[in-house]
Amino acid sequence: MTLVSLSKARKARAKAADKAQAAENRVAFGRTKAEKARAQADASRTARHLDGKRLEP
């Protein structure tokens, strides 16, 4: 039987959760300026394309 400090186990679990959250944030927000600009250009191009296809009553 091993003795485990509950406070150390809790801190280790919290640290692992923080690392996982940081990894998700790097994926979501860690894009270069060029990648962000390209994504915005694609979104605006798609919006313009759809607006051009819209039928007005």
Secondary structure, DSSP 8 states (H G I E B T S, - for coil): -----HHHHHHHHHHHHHHHHHHHHHHHH---HHHHHHHHHHHHHHHHHHHHH----
